[in-house]
Protein backbone atom coordinates (compact mmCIF):
# COMPACT_ATOMS: atom_id res chain seq x y z
CA UNK A 1 0.00 0.00 0.00
CA UNK A 2 1.46 3.41 -0.97
CA UNK A 3 2.50 6.07 1.52
CA UNK A 4 1.66 9.74 0.99
CA UNK A 5 3.05 12.83 2.67
CA UNK A 6 0.56 15.56 3.57
CA UNK A 7 1.88 19.00 4.47
CA UNK A 8 0.93 21.79 6.85
CA UNK A 9 2.36 25.30 7.02
CA UNK A 10 0.99 27.24 10.02
CA UNK A 11 1.90 30.50 8.24
CA UNK A 12 -0.75 29.82 5.60
CA UNK A 13 -3.44 28.04 7.64
CA UNK A 14 -4.17 28.15 11.37
CA UNK A 15 -5.10 24.85 12.97
CA UNK A 16 -7.39 26.36 15.58
CA UNK A 17 -8.59 23.11 17.18
CA UNK A 18 -5.20 21.34 17.21
CA UNK A 19 -5.01 21.08 21.02
CA UNK A 20 -8.53 19.71 21.24
CA UNK A 21 -7.83 17.20 18.47
CA UNK A 22 -4.72 15.97 20.29
CA UNK A 23 -6.69 15.61 23.53
CA UNK A 24 -9.42 13.59 21.81
CA UNK A 25 -6.91 11.18 20.26
CA UNK A 26 -5.20 10.62 23.59
CA UNK A 27 -8.54 9.90 25.23
CA UNK A 28 -8.90 7.07 22.75
CA UNK A 29 -11.55 8.78 20.60
CA UNK A 30 -11.79 7.90 16.92
CA UNK A 31 -10.68 11.06 15.08
CA UNK A 32 -10.97 11.59 11.34
CA UNK A 33 -9.32 14.58 9.68
CA UNK A 34 -9.94 16.06 6.23
CA UNK A 35 -6.79 17.43 4.60
CA UNK A 36 -5.72 18.96 1.31
CA UNK A 37 -4.03 16.51 -1.06
CA UNK A 38 -2.80 19.26 -3.40
CA UNK A 39 -2.93 18.21 -7.04
CA UNK A 40 -3.26 14.54 -6.16
CA UNK A 41 -6.70 13.36 -7.22
CA UNK A 42 -6.44 9.67 -6.40
CA UNK A 43 -5.29 8.13 -3.12
CA UNK A 44 -6.54 4.57 -2.47
CA UNK A 45 -8.64 4.02 0.65
CA UNK A 46 -6.45 2.42 3.30
CA UNK A 47 -3.28 4.23 2.22
CA UNK A 48 -0.75 5.36 4.80
CA UNK A 49 -0.39 9.12 5.28
CA UNK A 50 2.05 11.14 7.37
CA UNK A 51 1.69 14.84 8.05
CA UNK A 52 4.79 17.02 7.62
CA UNK A 53 4.87 20.43 9.29
CA UNK A 54 6.69 22.94 7.09
CA UNK A 55 7.41 26.66 7.27
CA UNK A 56 8.41 28.01 10.69
CA UNK A 57 10.26 25.92 13.25
CA UNK A 58 9.71 23.34 14.51
CA UNK A 59 9.54 21.37 11.28
CA UNK A 60 9.02 17.67 10.88
CA UNK A 61 6.51 14.83 10.76
CA UNK A 62 3.87 15.31 13.44
CA UNK A 63 1.02 12.93 12.61
CA UNK A 64 0.12 9.68 10.90
CA UNK A 65 -3.00 7.83 9.87
CA UNK A 66 -4.85 5.84 7.20
CA UNK A 67 -7.13 7.17 4.48
CA UNK A 68 -10.80 6.37 4.92
CA UNK A 69 -12.42 7.87 1.81
CA UNK A 70 -11.52 8.65 -1.81
CA UNK A 71 -10.16 12.07 -2.69
CA UNK A 72 -12.91 14.63 -3.32
CA UNK A 73 -12.88 18.13 -4.77
CA UNK A 74 -14.32 20.81 -2.48
CA UNK A 75 -14.02 24.59 -1.98
CA UNK A 76 -10.46 25.72 -1.31
CA UNK A 77 -9.25 25.79 2.31
CA UNK A 78 -8.20 29.43 1.86
CA UNK A 79 -11.33 31.52 2.49
CA UNK A 80 -10.38 34.20 -0.04
CA UNK A 81 -9.78 31.66 -2.78
CA UNK A 82 -12.96 29.80 -1.89
CA UNK A 83 -14.91 33.04 -2.32
CA UNK A 84 -13.48 33.32 -5.83
CA UNK A 85 -14.78 29.84 -6.55
CA UNK A 86 -11.46 28.00 -6.37
CA UNK A 87 -11.59 24.30 -5.58
CA UNK A 88 -8.99 21.87 -4.27
CA UNK A 89 -8.61 18.16 -3.54
CA UNK A 90 -9.12 16.71 -0.06
CA UNK A 91 -8.45 13.32 1.46
CA UNK A 92 -9.96 12.03 4.69
CA UNK A 93 -7.89 9.98 7.12
CA UNK A 94 -8.23 8.36 10.52
CA UNK A 95 -5.50 9.77 12.78
CA UNK A 96 -3.57 7.26 14.86
CA UNK A 97 -0.88 9.61 16.20
CA UNK A 98 -0.71 13.41 16.53
CA UNK A 99 2.15 15.24 18.23
CA UNK A 100 1.96 18.72 19.74
CA UNK A 101 4.63 20.84 18.02
CA UNK A 102 4.59 23.28 20.95
CA UNK A 103 5.64 20.71 23.53
CA UNK A 104 6.85 17.59 21.71
CA UNK A 105 9.70 16.83 19.35
CA UNK A 106 8.76 16.24 15.70
CA UNK A 107 10.48 13.72 13.41
CA UNK A 108 12.70 16.09 11.41
CA UNK A 109 13.80 14.82 7.95
CA UNK A 110 16.98 16.88 8.36
CA UNK A 111 18.01 14.38 11.03
CA UNK A 112 17.43 11.26 8.91
CA UNK A 113 20.39 8.92 8.38
CA UNK A 114 22.15 9.06 5.02
CA UNK A 115 20.62 7.16 2.12
CA UNK A 116 17.13 5.77 1.63
CA UNK A 117 14.56 8.04 3.20
CA UNK A 118 17.08 10.87 3.46
CA UNK A 119 17.25 10.94 -0.36
CA UNK A 120 13.55 11.84 -0.62
CA UNK A 121 13.06 15.51 -1.51
CA UNK A 122 11.54 16.80 1.72
CA UNK A 123 11.06 20.45 0.74
CA UNK A 124 7.74 19.39 -0.71
CA UNK A 125 6.02 21.94 -2.97
CA UNK A 126 2.57 20.52 -2.26
CA UNK A 127 0.59 18.06 -0.18
CA UNK A 128 -0.32 14.55 -1.29
CA UNK A 129 2.99 13.39 -2.76
CA UNK A 130 3.79 9.66 -2.59
CA UNK A 131 7.20 8.30 -1.64
CA UNK A 132 8.99 5.12 -2.81
CA UNK A 133 8.18 1.90 -0.96
CA UNK A 134 11.76 1.42 0.25
CA UNK A 135 11.79 4.91 1.74
CA UNK A 136 8.32 4.40 3.23
CA UNK A 137 9.43 1.25 5.07
CA UNK A 138 12.43 3.05 6.57
CA UNK A 139 10.28 6.05 7.44
CA UNK A 140 7.81 3.85 9.33
CA UNK A 141 10.65 2.40 11.38
CA UNK A 142 11.95 5.88 12.20
CA UNK A 143 8.46 7.12 13.05
CA UNK A 144 7.72 4.13 15.30
CA UNK A 145 11.00 4.63 17.14
CA UNK A 146 10.36 8.36 17.46
CA UNK A 147 6.93 8.04 19.04
CA UNK A 148 7.80 4.93 21.06
CA UNK A 149 5.11 2.83 19.42
CA UNK A 150 6.35 -0.39 21.00
CA UNK A 151 5.19 0.80 24.42
CA UNK A 152 2.45 3.33 23.64
CA UNK A 153 0.35 1.55 21.03
CA UNK A 154 -2.18 0.50 23.64
CA UNK A 155 -2.26 -3.21 22.86
CA UNK A 156 -4.19 -4.93 25.64
CA UNK A 157 -4.60 -8.38 24.07
CA UNK A 158 -3.06 -11.03 26.33
CA UNK A 159 -1.94 -13.13 23.38
CA UNK A 160 0.16 -10.22 22.10
CA UNK A 161 1.83 -9.33 25.39
CA UNK A 162 4.95 -11.38 24.70
CA UNK A 163 5.54 -10.08 21.19
CA UNK A 164 8.36 -7.64 20.69
CA UNK A 165 10.16 -5.67 18.03
CA UNK A 166 9.24 -5.84 14.37
CA UNK A 167 6.53 -8.51 14.68
CA UNK A 168 4.62 -6.49 17.24
CA UNK A 169 5.10 -3.30 15.25
CA UNK A 170 3.61 -4.82 12.11
CA UNK A 171 0.61 -6.11 14.08
CA UNK A 172 0.03 -2.62 15.48
CA UNK A 173 0.32 -1.09 12.01
CA UNK A 174 -2.03 -3.70 10.52
CA UNK A 175 -4.67 -3.20 13.21
CA UNK A 176 -4.47 0.57 12.79
CA UNK A 177 -5.19 0.23 9.09
CA UNK A 178 -8.01 -2.23 9.71
CA UNK A 179 -9.72 0.23 12.09
CA UNK A 180 -9.52 2.94 9.44
CA UNK A 181 -11.04 0.68 6.77
CA UNK A 182 -13.78 -0.41 9.16
CA UNK A 183 -14.67 3.22 9.89
CA UNK A 184 -14.73 4.00 6.17
CA UNK A 185 -17.05 1.09 5.39
CA UNK A 186 -19.46 2.02 8.18
CA UNK A 187 -19.44 5.67 7.08
CA UNK A 188 -20.30 4.61 3.52
CA UNK A 189 -23.60 3.18 4.75
CA UNK A 190 -24.74 6.65 5.85
CA UNK A 191 -27.97 6.70 7.83
CA UNK A 192 -29.05 3.22 6.72
CA UNK A 193 -29.19 0.43 9.34
CA UNK A 194 -25.97 -1.54 9.84
CA UNK A 195 -27.30 -4.95 8.87
CA UNK A 196 -25.31 -8.10 8.23
CA UNK A 197 -24.92 -8.54 4.46
CA UNK A 198 -24.89 -12.34 4.52
CA UNK A 199 -27.92 -13.48 2.49
CA UNK A 200 -30.75 -14.48 4.78
CA UNK A 201 -29.22 -12.96 7.94
CA UNK A 202 -29.61 -9.17 8.14
CA UNK A 203 -28.79 -9.04 11.86
CA UNK A 204 -28.76 -5.49 13.27
CA UNK A 205 -26.90 -5.00 16.58
CA UNK A 206 -28.75 -1.76 17.38
CA UNK A 207 -32.14 -3.31 16.73
CA UNK A 208 -31.30 -6.20 19.06
CA UNK A 209 -29.36 -4.41 21.82
CA UNK A 210 -30.55 -0.81 21.59
CA UNK A 211 -28.01 1.95 22.32
CA UNK A 212 -25.41 -0.63 23.39
CA UNK A 213 -25.33 -2.03 19.85
CA UNK A 214 -25.55 1.31 18.04
CA UNK A 215 -22.76 1.70 15.49
CA UNK A 216 -21.34 -1.76 16.16
CA UNK A 217 -20.68 -4.19 13.34
CA UNK A 218 -17.85 -6.35 12.03
CA UNK A 219 -16.24 -5.82 8.64
CA UNK A 220 -15.08 -8.71 6.47
CA UNK A 221 -12.56 -8.71 3.60
CA UNK A 222 -14.25 -10.33 0.59
CA UNK A 223 -10.82 -10.72 -1.02
CA UNK A 224 -8.51 -12.39 1.51
CA UNK A 225 -5.24 -10.50 1.85
CA UNK A 226 -3.43 -13.78 2.37
CA UNK A 227 -4.43 -14.92 -1.12
CA UNK A 228 -1.93 -12.52 -2.69
CA UNK A 229 1.85 -12.56 -2.41
CA UNK A 230 1.96 -8.82 -3.02
CA UNK A 231 0.36 -5.82 -1.34
CA UNK A 232 -3.13 -5.07 -2.66
CA UNK A 233 -5.28 -1.99 -2.75
CA UNK A 234 -8.53 -2.37 -0.83
CA UNK A 235 -11.65 -0.54 -1.96
CA UNK A 236 -14.87 -0.30 0.03
CA UNK A 237 -16.42 -2.76 -2.44
CA UNK A 238 -13.91 -5.34 -1.17
CA UNK A 239 -15.45 -5.13 2.32
CA UNK A 240 -18.73 -6.44 3.70
CA UNK A 241 -20.68 -5.68 6.87
CA UNK A 242 -21.30 -8.87 8.83
CA UNK A 243 -22.50 -9.93 12.27
CA UNK A 244 -20.20 -11.75 14.69
CA UNK A 245 -21.86 -15.16 14.14
CA UNK A 246 -21.63 -15.01 10.36
CA UNK A 247 -18.07 -13.71 10.54
CA UNK A 248 -17.07 -16.67 12.69
CA UNK A 249 -18.68 -19.13 10.25
CA UNK A 250 -17.03 -17.45 7.26
CA UNK A 251 -13.61 -18.08 8.79
CA UNK A 252 -14.27 -21.32 10.67
CA UNK A 253 -11.47 -23.81 10.10
CA UNK A 254 -9.11 -21.12 8.84
CA UNK A 255 -11.09 -20.59 5.63
CA UNK A 256 -12.52 -17.48 4.01
CA UNK A 257 -15.89 -18.49 2.58
CA UNK A 258 -17.99 -16.31 0.24
CA UNK A 259 -21.01 -14.78 1.91
CA UNK A 260 -23.42 -16.74 -0.27
CA UNK A 261 -21.98 -20.07 0.85
CA UNK A 262 -23.54 -19.63 4.31
CA UNK A 263 -27.04 -20.16 2.91
CA UNK A 264 -28.34 -23.58 3.93
CA UNK A 265 -27.88 -26.03 1.08
CA UNK A 266 -25.40 -23.82 -0.82
CA UNK A 267 -22.43 -25.58 -2.36
CA UNK A 268 -20.53 -22.46 -3.39
CA UNK A 269 -16.77 -23.07 -3.52
CA UNK A 270 -14.53 -21.71 -0.82
CA UNK A 271 -12.23 -18.81 -1.50
CA UNK A 272 -8.46 -19.44 -1.35
CA UNK A 273 -6.98 -19.47 2.13
C-alpha positions, 0 to 999 in steps of 0.5 A: 500500500502506498505512503503519501506525505501531507503537508501543513504550514501554520503560516498559511493556515491556522489549525485552531482546534489542534489542542482539542484534536490531540486531547481527543486522540489521547482519550482514545476517541476515533478522530478523522481529519480532512486534509488537502491533497494538493494536485493529487486526485487519487489516493486509495482508501487504506493508504498510509499518510504522514503529516509534515509540518513545514514553514516556521520551526519546529519542522518535521513529521507530526502525525500519521494515519490511514485514508478512509475515503476517496479524494474529493474536490471541495471549496479551497481551504483558503477563504479568499480563494474559496470566495473566488470559486477556487476548488482543491482536492481533499483526502480524509484519514483516521488519525492514529498519532498526533504530536503537539509541536509546541511541547513535543519533538517532531520527526525532522527529515533533516536528522534522517540517516544518510541514504534511503529516506534521506534521499527523498526531496523533503522540501515538498512543494505541495501536499499529497505526494507519494514516496517510494516503498523502500523509503516508506518502510524506513520512514515507518521504522523511524516514526515508530521509534520516534513516538515509542510505538512499541510501548504506547500503542495500547495493545491490551490483548493477552496473546500479544503481550509477549511479542516484541520488536518488528513482529509487534510493530507490524501487528500494530500497524495492521490493526491501525489500518483495519480500524480505518477501513472499518470506519470507512465502510461504516461511514459509507452506509450513511444513515441506513441500518448496519445490517449483516450482508450475509444473504438471509441474515440481516442481523442489526446490533442496534435493533437487538441491543438498543443503544449498546449495539448502536454503530457496532458491526464487524467488517469482512474482507471479501478478497482475503489479503493472504491470497496474494503474495503482493500488497493489494489496494482495498476498496470499500467494495472489497469489504462487507458488513457482517455480524459476529456469528456469520463472521465466525462461520465465514472463517471457521477452520481457517477458511474465508468463505464467500457470503453466499456459501452460508445459505443452507444447502449452498455448495458455493466453492470456498475462497483461497486461504 
